[in-house]
Amino acid sequence: MPRVFKALIVSLIFTGPIFAADFVTSEKYGFEMEAPTINSLNTETVQYLAMCLPAKDGFAPNVNLQIQPFAGSLQEYNDLSVRQFKDAHLKVLENQTLGSEIDMEYAGDFRGNSLHWYARAIKQDQKIFLLTATALEKSWAADSGPLLESIRSFKLTKSN
């Protein structure tokens, strides 16, 4: 099995199944697709969307969107995240809270790869919308542009 495919499967297993509600559309690529209905959105973390750039060196740089139930404050979410990064021996490079969102950048070794991440966590009601960009550390400078552009384009369109 090619290493890229293995990495994608491991990523999906680690983050959970892909489920969604409504439609995913792309005017740019000319498609729309109905996604499965989520029945447990208020009680479980859901991997809503995963998008990958072409693979290089056995890894596909990617952007993911998770929706996580979280009743605590944004500061509590930030503190929990920083503890989890520390437990995983990841180095936090940047950590900024701006209104109802957190921007974080971190790096470290994960499953045999030296990776670089950027995360944007947005709190709305009792949920966190977590957008994460991931690339190999050695290709972050080349790959981060389209990944960050995608994450920064995310907007909440209604209150739940």
C-alpha positions in Angstrom: 0.0 0.0 0.0 1.5 3.4 -1.0 2.8 5.4 2.0 0.5 8.4 1.1 -2.6 6.2 1.2 -1.5 4.8 4.5 -0.9 8.3 5.9 -4.4 9.3 4.8 -6.0 6.2 6.4 -4.1 6.8 9.6 -5.2 10.5 9.6 -8.8 9.5 9.1 -8.7 6.8 11.8 -7.0 9.2 14.2 -9.5 12.0 13.6 -12.6 9.9 13.2 -15.0 9.2 10.4 -16.0 11.9 7.9 -19.6 12.9 8.3 -21.4 16.0 7.3 -24.8 17.5 6.8 -26.3 19.5 3.9 -24.2 20.0 0.9 -20.5 20.5 0.1 -20.1 22.7 -2.9 -17.3 24.0 -5.0 -17.9 26.7 -7.6 -14.1 26.6 -8.4 -14.1 22.9 -9.3 -17.8 22.7 -10.4 -19.4 20.2 -8.0 -21.7 19.8 -5.2 -22.3 16.7 -3.1 -24.8 15.8 -0.4 -23.1 14.6 2.7 -24.3 12.1 5.3 -26.4 13.5 8.1 -24.8 13.9 11.5 -26.9 12.6 14.4 -24.4 13.1 17.2 -23.0 16.6 16.5 -23.9 17.9 19.9 -22.2 15.0 21.8 -19.3 13.8 19.7 -16.4 15.3 17.7 -17.1 15.1 14.0 -14.5 15.2 11.2 -16.6 17.3 8.9 -14.2 17.8 6.0 -10.7 16.8 4.9 -9.0 18.2 1.8 -5.5 17.3 0.6 -2.9 18.9 -1.7 -0.9 16.5 -3.9 1.4 14.3 -1.9 5.2 15.0 -1.7 7.7 12.9 0.0 5.0 10.4 1.1 2.7 13.0 2.8 -0.3 14.9 1.5 -0.4 18.4 3.0 -4.0 18.9 4.2 -6.7 21.0 5.7 -9.3 19.6 8.1 -12.4 20.9 9.7 -13.6 19.3 13.0 -16.7 20.3 14.9 -16.3 19.6 18.6 -18.8 19.9 21.4 -17.2 22.1 24.1 -19.2 23.7 26.9 -16.2 25.4 28.5 -14.7 28.8 27.8 -12.3 29.6 24.9 -9.5 30.0 27.5 -10.2 26.5 28.8 -10.1 25.1 25.3 -6.8 26.9 24.7 -5.3 25.6 28.0 -6.5 22.0 27.2 -4.9 22.3 23.7 -1.6 23.5 25.0 -1.5 20.7 27.6 -2.2 18.1 24.8 0.6 19.6 22.6 3.0 19.4 25.6 1.9 15.8 26.3 2.6 14.9 22.6 6.0 16.6 22.8 4.9 19.3 20.2 6.4 22.8 20.3 3.9 25.7 20.3 5.3 28.3 18.0 2.4 30.8 18.2 -0.7 31.0 20.3 -3.0 34.0 20.0 -6.6 34.6 21.2 -8.6 37.1 19.1 -12.2 37.6 20.2 -14.0 34.3 19.9 -11.1 32.4 18.2 -7.6 31.1 18.8 -4.8 30.9 16.2 -2.1 28.4 17.0 1.0 27.2 15.2 2.9 24.2 16.4 5.5 21.7 15.2 7.0 18.4 16.1 7.4 14.7 15.2 4.3 12.7 14.8 4.2 9.1 13.6 7.6 9.2 12.0 7.2 12.6 10.3 8.4 16.0 11.2 5.2 18.1 10.8 4.1 21.7 11.0 0.5 22.7 11.9 -1.6 25.8 11.9 -4.9 25.7 13.8 -7.8 28.1 14.0 -10.4 27.3 16.7 -13.6 29.3 16.6 -16.1 29.0 19.5 -19.8 29.4 18.8 -22.3 28.5 21.5 -21.3 25.0 22.8 -19.1 24.1 19.8 -15.6 24.6 18.6 -15.0 24.7 14.9 -11.4 23.6 14.6 -9.6 24.1 11.3 -6.2 22.6 11.0 -3.5 22.8 8.2 -0.8 20.1 8.3 2.3 19.8 6.1 5.8 18.3 6.4 8.1 20.8 8.3 10.5 20.8 5.4 7.8 21.8 2.9 5.8 24.2 5.2 7.2 27.3 3.5 6.1 26.0 0.1 2.7 24.4 1.1 1.4 26.8 3.8 0.1 29.5 1.4 -2.8 27.5 -0.1 -3.5 25.8 3.2 -3.7 29.0 5.2 -5.7 30.7 2.5 -8.3 27.9 2.8 -8.4 28.1 6.6 -8.7 31.9 6.6 -11.6 31.8 4.2 -13.8 29.9 6.7 -16.7 31.9 8.0 -19.6 31.0 10.2 -22.8 31.9 8.4 -25.4 31.4 11.2 -25.6 30.9 14.9 -26.6 27.4 16.0 
